[in-house]
Amino acid sequence: MTEPRAVAVTLLKGGIGKSTTATNTARELAHRGHDTLLIDLDPNGHATTSLGLSEAFADDTHLGDVLIEESHEPAALIRETEYGIDVLPSNDEIESVEDDLGGVMMGTARLKDNVVDPLLGETYDYVVIDCPAARGRLNDNALYAAQNMILPLRPDSGALSGLDKTIERLIKPARDHFELEILAVAPTDLSDRVDQDRSTRKLIEPLVRSDNIRPRVPNFAYVDPGTFDAIDAGEWDQSLPKPGIRHRAAIDNAIREGRPVRDYDDSCDQLDCYGELAEIVERGEVRRRE
């Protein structure tokens, strides 16, 4: 029996697939039979608009009415979707909410106190929070409300520095005040093979060689560190599956069509990866498969 859990999908870097990861993890939790809420705190509103809720992004009623004014209950904002997940949408006024949180008592606890705690375990089994790419009060609210994180990484030159920055500037300071657990570090949008000295190897190898990060790399992205020694010795087994959430046209097209991957193409071979992220949220940890 799993316990209710909230998770923040975050990294202090933009363009790394946070909204795609959050949306599809929430969708797979719903597919596994759970009542799931997706909270979009990103000022860009990618999760909101990608699920066909563009009108909510411009609505006069927004998150500030729940967090700042406390004039509305969360239910007044939450939208149902045809995909089995409910959404508390972002809004074009959310940047002003970021500013206003600095002027209210217990500003860092408003999302937890006003939204997550009243709903988690009562109305929803799981809450997934899509976070902004910059540090600020909304991100602080998300971490305090969830106290669990998934960190997506896309293989580019700034991926590992973005991870380091997130740990140093976001996670370590937060842990001075409350418990905060990294559930998964999830490489996504990979295309190269690990035997090539390209972006995929440059991302995966440091992760699995790190004693702290290795236990948090999902099975779909895990490569035994000894594999890289075998590659360098010319002894690599090329039949091994390629790690990470792989680049697929179906994922890109699903984003453009405003649907989760499952509802765009349920034959996409990367659905198992999002399914494992959902399983990690259920269990509260990565469990290494033999």
N, C-alpha and C positions, 0 to 999 in steps of 0.2 A: 504494500500500500504506500503510495507516494504522498508527500505532504505538500500543501499549497506553497508556492514559491514565486517571487518576483525576480526578474533578471533585467539588468540594464545592458543594452548593446552599445558599446562606446569605444572610442579611441580619439585621442587628440590629433586627428588628422582627417581631412575631408577626402571624399572620393574613394573610399576604401570598401564600399559595399555595406555600410551599416544598415541602411533602410532595407536593402534586399535581404540581408541576413535576418533582421528583426521580423520583417513581414513573413518570410517563409518559415522561420522557426515557429512563429505564432500559428501559422496555418497548419503546420505539421502537428503541433500540440492539439489543435482542434480536430484534426484528422484522427488523432489517437483517442478521441472521445472526451476531451477536456474543454470545459468552459474557459475561454481565453480572451483576455483584453489586451489590445495593443495600444500603448500610449505614445503618441508622437510629440516629442519635445523639440524636434529639429525645426529651426526657423524656416528652413527651405520647404518643409512639409512634404518631402518626397514620399513618405509612407502614406500620408493622407491622400495626396493626389494620385498616387499609383494604385490606390484601391477605389478610385472613382468618386472620391469625396471632395472634389474641388470646391463645391459650393460651401462646404463647412469651413474651408480655409478662409473664406471671406465673410463668415457669419458674424453678426454683431455680438452674439454670445460666445465667449471664449474662455480659455483656461484661467484668465485673470479673475473671472467672476467666481471661480471655485477657490483659487489659491490666495487671491489678494482681498477682494471684496467679501468673499464668503457669502455671496448672495444667492448662489445656486448650488444644488447638489450635483455630484458628478454625472448622475443619470440624465440631467438636462443636456449634457454635451455628448454623451456616448451615442455613437451611431452603429446600428447593425449593418452587416454586409452579407452578401449572398455566399460568402466563402466560409461561414461558420465561425468567424471571429468578430468581436466587437472592437470598435476603434474610438478612442478619445483623441480627436483630431488636433493637429497643429492649426495655427491661425496666423494671419498676417500681422496680428498684434502681439505675437508671442515675445518679440524682442522687448516690448515695453514691459511685459510681465517679468522678464529677466531683470530689468532695472528696478521695477517696483518691489521685488522680493527683498531688496536690500533695506527697505524702509519699514518692514513689518516685523513684529515680534516672532521669533522662531522661524525666520524666513527659510532656513534650510530644511525644516521639517514639514513644510506645508503640503507637499505632495504625499508624503507618508501619512500624515495625520488626516488629511481631507479626502484623499482618493484611495491610496493603496490599502491602508489598514481597514477602512470600512468595507472594502469590496473583496479583498483577498481572503479566500476561505469561506466567504458567505455567498457572494454572487459568482466569483471566478475562482477556478482552480489555479490558474497561472496568469501573471501579468508580465508582459514583455514591453520594455521601454526603449524606444528609439531616441538616442541622445544627440545633442548638438556636438559639433566637431571641436568646439572651443571650450576651454574651462570657463565656468561661470556658475551663477546661482542655480540655473536649471539643471546643469550637470550635477552639481552638489546635491540638489533635491533628488535626482534620479538615483544616485549612488546610495544616499541615506535611506530612501524608500525601498530599494531592491536589496542592497547588501550582497548582491551576486552580480557577476559580470560575464558577458561574452565579448571578447576582443577580436573583431575581424581584422585580417591583414591582407592587403592586396600586394602582389609582388612588384614593387617598384623601388626606386633608389631610396625613398624615405620611409619604407615600411618599418624597418627595425628601429630607426630613430624615433618614429612615431610611437612605437611600443615602449621604448625607453622613456620618452617624454611623459607618456601616460602613467607609467609606473612611478616616476620621480615626482611629477607635478600634481597628479590626481590621486593615485592609489595610496602612496605612502602618507601624504598629509591626511587623507581621510581616515586611515587606520589609526591615527593618533586619537581619534574620537569615537570610532565605532568599528565593529567587525565588518570586513569586506573581503569577499572570496572571489577569485577568478575561477569560474567554472570551466571555461574553454578559451583557448587561443585558436582562432579558426582561419587558416589560410584559404583565400577564395580568389576566383578568377585566374587560376593558374593554367598555363598552356604548355610550358616547356617540360622536358624530361629531366629527371634528377641526375642523369649521368652527363648532362651538358653543363658547362660552367656559365649558366645563365641565371635569370632572376629566380626561377623555381628553386634551384639548389641553394642559391644565396639566401633565400628566405627560410627554407625548411631545415637546412643543416644546422644553423645556429640555434633554432628552436629546440630540436631534438637533442642537441649536445648540451643544452642548459639544464642543470639539475632542477632548477626551480620551474622552468616552463615545460619541460618534457612531459610531466604527468598530466598537463592540461591540454596537450595536443590531442584532438579527437582521433579515433582510429582511422577515419577517412583521410587524415593528413599525416599520420604517423609513419615514419621510416626509422627502422632500427639504426642507431648511429654507426654501427659497424658496416652498414651498407655503403656508406661513403668511403670507408677504407677499402672495401671490396671494389668499388668503382675505380678508385685510384690505382688499384693493383690489377685492373683489367679483368676482374672476376665477377662482374655484376650480372645477376640473373635478370635479363631483360623482360622476362615474363611477369615480373612483379607489377602490380597495379600502380598507376601514376597517382601521386598523393594530392590531397586538397580538393576543394570544390573547383572543378575544371570549367574553363570557359566554354559556354554552350550558347548557340544562337537562341535556343528555347528560353534561356534565362533573360537574355537581352530583349527578346520579343515579348516575353511576359511583362516586363517592366513597361515597355511601350504600349502594350495593350491594357495596362492597368489591372493586371490579375496576378495572383500568386502563381508560381511555377506549376503547382499541381493542377490548377484550374485552367492553365493554358495548354499544358502538354503533360499528362500524367504518365507518359512513357519516358520522360526525361531521366537519364541515368543518374543525375545528380540529386534526385529527390531523396535517395538514401542518406546523403550527407546532411541535408536539412532534418531528416528524420532522426539521425543520431544526435544532432544538436537539441532536438526536442527531448530525446531520451536523457541527455545530460541534464537538462533543466529539471526533468522529472526526478532524477536520482540525486542531483546536487553534486555530481562529479563525473569525470571520465572514468570508465571502467575498461581497462585494456583487454582486448580480445586476443586469444591465442592464435 
